[in-house]
């Protein structure tokens, strides 16, 4: 038979779960050096111009051509080798480690796996079934604190090189 006490217990568990999820989302620090490094790396490998520019320090964004030149060089290289569709990548199993941190500067080590991405759905299937090439990456990223926000600076990956 229908027991109202079970319905109340289930409802309470759902409500507590929703409240807990909201609390966890709001406490997630989007402006920590390791989180900014992850977001920049994701933008970098997926060739997201807006994402890269958002997380770069002002000394690198003063010359707006840095990101444009990088994206153009990757697309040219991909076109020259016949892999135009494979210029973008997806990263996963990303791990960060803060090497040093003070009020104005941070140094973060990031590592993970990179896979060329024709379509995100195809990439997920390839990850699940272990198909295709996997390229590990490891880099040390320097960040500075600009106006209370952590920004990637220096020479992240081969962006400016």
C-alpha positions as CSV (number, residue, x, y, z in Angstrom):
1,X,0.0,0.0,0.0
2,X,0.9,3.7,-0.2
3,X,2.8,4.9,2.8
4,X,3.1,8.6,3.2
5,X,6.1,8.3,5.5
6,X,8.2,6.8,2.7
7,X,7.2,9.6,0.3
8,X,8.1,12.2,2.9
9,X,11.5,10.6,3.5
10,X,12.2,10.4,-0.3
11,X,11.2,14.0,-0.7
12,X,13.4,15.1,2.2
13,X,16.4,13.3,0.6
14,X,15.8,15.0,-2.7
15,X,15.4,18.4,-1.1
16,X,18.6,18.0,0.9
17,X,20.5,16.8,-2.2
18,X,19.4,19.8,-4.2
19,X,20.4,22.2,-1.4
20,X,23.8,20.5,-1.0
21,X,24.3,20.7,-4.8
22,X,23.6,24.4,-4.8
23,X,26.0,25.0,-1.9
24,X,28.7,23.0,-3.6
25,X,28.3,24.9,-6.9
26,X,28.4,28.3,-5.1
27,X,31.5,27.4,-3.2
28,X,33.4,26.3,-6.2
29,X,36.2,28.8,-6.6
30,X,36.3,29.8,-10.3
31,X,39.2,32.2,-9.7
32,X,41.8,29.9,-8.2
33,X,45.1,29.5,-10.1
34,X,44.6,25.9,-10.8
35,X,41.0,26.4,-12.1
36,X,42.1,29.2,-14.4
37,X,44.9,27.1,-15.7
38,X,42.4,24.3,-16.5
39,X,40.0,26.7,-18.3
40,X,42.9,28.2,-20.3
41,X,44.2,24.8,-21.3
42,X,40.7,23.7,-22.4
43,X,40.4,26.9,-24.5
44,X,43.9,26.6,-25.8
45,X,43.5,23.0,-27.1
46,X,40.0,23.6,-28.5
47,X,41.2,26.8,-30.3
48,X,38.7,29.0,-28.5
49,X,39.8,32.5,-29.1
50,X,37.5,34.2,-26.6
51,X,38.3,31.7,-23.9
52,X,42.1,32.1,-24.3
53,X,41.8,35.9,-24.5
54,X,39.7,36.0,-21.3
55,X,42.3,34.1,-19.3
56,X,45.4,35.8,-20.6
57,X,47.2,38.7,-18.8
58,X,47.1,42.2,-20.1
59,X,50.7,42.1,-21.3
60,X,49.8,39.3,-23.7
61,X,46.4,40.7,-24.7
62,X,47.7,44.2,-25.5
63,X,48.9,42.7,-28.7
64,X,45.6,41.1,-29.8
65,X,47.4,39.3,-32.6
66,X,49.0,36.8,-30.3
67,X,45.9,34.5,-30.1
68,X,44.9,35.2,-33.7
69,X,48.4,34.4,-34.9
70,X,48.5,31.2,-32.9
71,X,45.1,30.0,-34.2
72,X,46.1,30.9,-37.8
73,X,49.4,29.0,-37.5
74,X,47.7,25.9,-36.1
75,X,45.0,26.0,-38.9
76,X,47.7,26.6,-41.6
77,X,49.8,23.7,-40.2
78,X,46.7,21.5,-40.2
79,X,45.7,22.5,-43.7
80,X,49.3,21.9,-45.0
81,X,49.4,18.4,-43.5
82,X,45.9,17.6,-44.8
83,X,44.3,17.4,-41.3
84,X,42.2,20.6,-41.4
85,X,39.4,18.9,-39.5
86,X,41.7,17.7,-36.7
87,X,43.1,21.1,-35.6
88,X,40.9,21.2,-32.5
89,X,41.5,18.9,-29.6
90,X,39.8,17.8,-26.4
91,X,41.6,17.3,-23.2
92,X,40.7,14.9,-20.4
93,X,42.3,13.4,-17.2
94,X,43.6,16.9,-16.5
95,X,45.6,17.2,-13.3
96,X,47.0,20.4,-11.8
97,X,49.4,21.0,-9.0
98,X,50.3,24.4,-7.6
99,X,54.0,24.7,-7.4
100,X,54.2,28.1,-5.9
101,X,51.6,30.6,-4.8
102,X,51.7,34.1,-3.2
103,X,49.4,37.1,-3.4
104,X,50.5,38.3,-6.8
105,X,52.0,35.3,-8.6
106,X,51.4,31.6,-9.0
107,X,53.1,28.7,-10.9
108,X,50.9,25.7,-11.7
109,X,51.9,22.4,-13.3
110,X,49.2,20.9,-15.6
111,X,49.2,17.5,-17.2
112,X,46.6,15.4,-19.0
113,X,45.7,13.7,-22.2
114,X,44.9,15.3,-25.5
115,X,42.9,13.8,-28.4
116,X,42.1,15.4,-31.7
117,X,38.4,16.1,-31.9
118,X,36.5,16.0,-35.2
119,X,33.2,15.9,-33.2
120,X,32.8,15.7,-29.4
121,X,30.5,12.7,-29.7
122,X,33.1,10.8,-31.8
123,X,35.8,11.8,-29.4
124,X,33.9,10.5,-26.4
125,X,33.2,7.2,-28.2
126,X,37.0,7.0,-29.0
127,X,37.9,7.6,-25.3
128,X,35.4,5.0,-24.1
129,X,36.6,2.3,-26.5
130,X,40.3,3.3,-26.5
131,X,40.4,4.2,-30.2
132,X,42.8,6.6,-31.9
133,X,45.9,8.5,-30.8
134,X,46.3,9.9,-27.4
135,X,48.9,12.7,-26.8
136,X,49.9,13.3,-23.2
137,X,50.8,16.9,-22.4
138,X,52.6,18.5,-19.4
139,X,53.3,22.1,-18.9
140,X,54.1,24.6,-16.2
141,X,52.0,27.8,-16.4
142,X,52.8,31.1,-14.8
143,X,49.9,33.2,-13.5
144,X,49.7,36.7,-12.2
145,X,46.9,38.4,-10.1
146,X,45.5,41.3,-12.1
147,X,42.8,43.3,-10.3
148,X,41.8,40.4,-8.2
149,X,41.6,37.9,-11.0
150,X,44.2,35.2,-11.9
151,X,45.5,35.5,-15.4
152,X,47.8,33.3,-17.5
153,X,51.1,35.1,-18.3
154,X,54.6,34.3,-19.6
155,X,54.7,31.8,-22.5
156,X,51.8,29.3,-21.9
157,X,52.3,26.2,-24.0
158,X,53.9,27.4,-27.3
159,X,51.3,30.3,-27.7
160,X,53.8,33.1,-28.1
161,X,56.8,31.0,-29.2
